[in-house]
Amino acid sequence: MEFTVEIWLRGDNHATTATIAPVAREPRAWTDADVATVLEGMLRALERARHPETALDRPIALRGFSWIVSPFETGGVVVALELTLGAVVAGPFDVAERDLTAAIERVIAAQREAAGTIR
């Protein structure tokens, strides 16, 4: 599935748009692994906007950012991630807000447990 992300870098007065295609399934069918891949794709797009030379396979940790799943005015939901570097927003996705929120919470908690970090 291909979708666009809007990227705002701190210190810039404009947003840029990138297209990423991290998963094959539609949002209602996303597994937790798909959700992790989407979040990683969003973070990579933000990093590449600031540092285009960054390797595409650079390891990504799902920590150190704020996130929200929010209803979109014309339907569906968007996912927004905010870091010191800037922010990235993806969507809208045709999936229930509560379902995507729960999936993101599970994915982040699972990575935290795997890394042995404390909440």
Secondary structure, DSSP 4 states (H G I P E B T S, - for coil): --EEEEEEETT-SSEEEEEE---SS-GGG--HHHHHHHHHHHHHHHHHHH-TTS-TT----S-S-EEEEEE-TTSSEEEEEE-SSEEEEEEEESS-HHHHHHHHHHHHHHHHHHHT---
